[in-house]
Amino acid sequence: MLGERMRESLEDLENIEVVGLVTDETSAVNAAREQRVDVIVLDLQLKEGTGFGVMQRLGKSRPTIIVFTNYMLPEYQRRANALGVEYFLSKSLDYERLPQ
């Protein structure tokens, strides 16, 4: 599973602690609020809900968000940018860039 591979990859980095891996919108919002995280790596397609829903529910006072998706559609990028996403990365093209 990509999420587990990504977790292992990020945990190998200095000064990085992965505090959770969730698969649905409500769990993502709850984890971000409860864990007081600095960064969220967020897919747009979740088992329940969407990454856009997570961004909207967290509002402006939220952690840095890195969208990590296979859906590199211009309208998704525009919407993510309008919601204040800091990075919009492709799973297939930018996997190596994620730790940076």
Protein Blocks (a to p, Z undefined) as FASTA:
>chain_A
ZZlmmmmmmmmpghiacfbdcfbfklmmmmmmmnopabdcddfbdfbdcfklmmmmnomm
dcddddddfblcfklmmmmmmnopabdcdfklmmmmmmZZ
